[in-house]
């Protein structure tokens, strides 16, 4: 029988299946499956102050995927810690499932303040979303240049004792340069990929489908890009990778592991099938048993 237990950022996880930020809530997801079965759950992005998000419509279906322009709507760190975190903790119980808090901000100061607040809470890891627009640099995302990625990572690294995962944007020329910059700046792990920039137009109304015009593309359509970027990042960094982007089956999860990921996150698939995270966990276990993989490390080392 295959052993799915892994060590990630120095923490013991009961398996490599994680939920992706923005697609999990204890109240919602907990109605459909027991999330204490997972290795970790990632809360929706948390800023130091509440964010209202973008106007509707802000979700649109695309071929083999979806566009979203939610705008990282969130209640702010204080309310998250007081209201949402206890519900997640209650659902996890003593299972050992870890909690990852996704940190967002529009300035370095906002990132730092949110990270400081979350560092004092009961979360186990922080995931730094450097795909946020830097309002002091004309809205350019922090994660689109090695220099900006490094500055953001260093600033948050100084104020948290939690393992720090840096979430990389795929909207770059060379993901390897960003990955190396984040590692050098103190990241304990990297998660990739965030959504690709996309757009759709309603040809009958002659208007963009999203109120924000442009949104983030996720789902099965982005998986080949995500696998390629995980493979490239794994070739230049020594820290573990959390792979994500279009995973919908256990075999998809295995593909990311073979590309170099240590764990995988399930996102859009859970919006289509709310039980996807635990279904994919069971499918990955069946896949590993079928091919006699002793553990997750064996899958990671399997590509010839």
N, C-alpha and C positions, 0 to 999 in steps of 0.2 A: 504494500500500500504506500502510495506517494505521501511524502511529508511536505505540506504546504507552508510550514512555518518559515518566516524569514526574519532577519535583523535589518532594520532600516533606520538610518541615522542613530544607531546605537540603541534603538528600542526594539523590543521583541513584538512582532506582529504575528497573529495566528494564521494569516495567509496574505497573499500579495494583492488582494482586491480592495480598492479604495473607491469612494464616491468622488466625483469631480465637483469642484466648487460651482455653485449656482444651480445644481440639479438635485440637491438633497436638503430636506428639512425633517426634523424629528417628527413633527406633527403629521406631515404629509406622507413621507416615505414609510414611517412607522405603521401606517394603516395597511400596507401591502406586504411588508416582509420584516423579519427580525434582523435589524441592522447590527445587532451585537454579534452576528456571525462573521462580519467583515473584518478585515485587517485594520481599517481606519475609515472614518467618515470625515469629509471636508465640508465645513459650513460655508454658506454664501459669503461673498466678500464683505468685510467689515471695515468701515472708516471710523475715524475718531468722532465725527458728527454724522447725523442722519443724512442720507442722500435720497432725493426724491425719485431719481431715475428719469428716463426719457418719456415723452408723450406716446400714446398709442396711435396706430398699431405698431407694435415693436417685436413681433415674432412673425415669421413667414416661412412656409414650407418651400423647399427647393428639391430638385432631383437628388435623391439619396442624401438628403440632409435638411438643415434648417438655418435660417438667418435669425439672429436676435440682436436687438439694440435696447436691451433692458436698461442699460445705463448704470449698472451696479447699485440699484436701489437697495438700501439697507437701513436698519434702525439706529445705527451708530454703536460704538463699542459698549457704552454704559448699559443700554437696553439689551444688547446681545448677551452680555455677561449675566445680567440680572434675570432675563426672561427666557432666552432661547437655550443658553448653555445648560441650565439645570435639567431641561427636558431631554437634551441629548444624553447627559450623564445618567439620567434615570433609565433611559432606554438601553444603555450599554451595561449598566449594572457592574458586576464583577467579571465580565467576559474577557476583559483585556483589550477590547477594541479601543484604538487610539482616536483622539480628536485633533483634527487639523483646522486651524483658523486661518482663513484667507484674508490677507491684509491689503487694503487699497488706499490710495491717496492721490491727490492732485499736485502735491508739493512734497519735498523731502520732510518738512516739518510735520505734515499730516501723516505720512508713513510712520515716522518716529513716534508720534503721540499714540497712534493706534497700536503699534507694536508694544509700547510700554504698558498700555492698559491691558492688553491681552497677555503679556508676559506674567502679569500678576494674577491671572485667572487659572482655571483648571484645565486649559487646553494643553495638549502634549507637544504640538509642533506648530510653527507658523509657516504659511505659504505666502510669499511676497509676490503680489501680482504687479510685475513691472510693465504690463501692457497698458497701464493707465496713462492718460494724457498728461504731460507735464505742462501745466498752464503757464509756467514761467518761460517755457521754450516754444510758445506758439501752438501748444497742443500736441507736440510730437511725443510719442510714447517713450517712457523711460527705457523700455527694452529694445529700442531700435538701434542703439549705438552702444558699443562696449563701454565708452566713458560714462554715459548716463546710467547704464546697468550697474557699473561698478560703484558709482557714487551712492545710488539708492541702497544697494546691498550692504555697503560698508556702514552707512548711517544706521540701518536697522540692526545690523550685527552688533553694534556697540551697545544697544539698549535691551537686548534680549538674551536670556540664558537658555531659551528653548532651541531645539534643533530648527534651523532655518532652511526652508525649501524655497528656491527662487523659481517662479513660473515664467517660462520664456515665451516671447512672442514669435510666431512663425513668419511675421511680415518683415523679414530681414534678408539681406543678401547672403550672409554666411552664418548659420546658426552656431558654428563652431567657435567663432570669435566671441559671441555673446556668452556662450557656455563657459569658455575659459575665463572671461572677465568676471563672471559671477562667482566661479570657483575661487579665483584669486582674491576676491573681495570678502570671502568668508562664508560663502554658502556651504551648508552641510549636504545639500542634495539639490537637484534640479527637477522641475516638472515641465513637461512639454508633450504636446503643444497647446497653446491657447488657440483661439479661433482665428481663421483666415479672414481677411477683409473681403466682403462681398456686397452685392447689390442686385435687386430685381426691380423691374418696372412693370406696372399694369398697363398693357398696351391699349386697353379700352378707355381708361381714364387718362392715359398719358402722364401718369404720375408715379413716383417711386412707391413701392408697396409698403415700405417702412416709413413712418413719420420722420425718422432720423436720416432717411435716404440710404445711408450705408450701415451695415451691421456686420456681425461676426458669423462666419460660416462654420458649422460643425456637423457631425454625423459621418456616416460611412464614406461620403465623397472625399473627406480629407484624410482618410486613413493612410493611403500610400505616401502622402506628404509627411504625415506624422511618423510613420515607421522609418522613413529616410532620415528625418531629422534626429530621431532617437539614436539611430545607428551612427550618424555623424558625430553627435555629441558624445556618445560613449567612446568614440575613438580618440578623444582629446582630453577627457576629464577622468579623474579617479573617484569622484564622489558618486553616490547612487543616483539613478534616474527613476522618476515616476512617469511612465509613459501613458499618453492619452490621445484620443483623436479618432472617433469612429468605431470604437470597440463595441461589438454587438454579440459576440459569441466567445466561448471558451477558447476556440482555436485562434480567434483574433488576439485574445490576451496572450496566448502562447507565442504568437508572432512578434508582439512587442517585446516579450521576454527574450526571445532569440535575437532581436535587434540590439539588445543591451540594457533593457529596462530591468530594474530590480523589483518593481511593483507596477501595477497598472490602475488607472482610474476610469470609471464608467460614468459617462455624462449623458449625452443626448439619447442613448439607448434607453435610459431609465425614464425619459419623458414619453417614449413610445410604449414601453413595457415597464411599468413601475417595479416589477420584480426582477428586472434585468441584473442588478448586481449579484444577488444570490444565485440566480440561474446561471450566470457566467461563472461564478465560483464553482458550482457543481459540474459544469461542463469542463472547466479547466482541470478539475480533479479527475474526471473520467478520462480526459485526454492523456494526462500524465500516467494514470494507471494503465491505459491501453498500451502505451509505448514504454512502460517500465522505467519512467523517470523517477529516480529515488527522491528528488527534491527540486525546489525551484532553481537552484544553482545549476542543476544538470540541464534544465531547459535553456537557461541563459547561455550555456556553453555548447549548445547542440548544433548551431549553424555551422556548416562546413565551408 
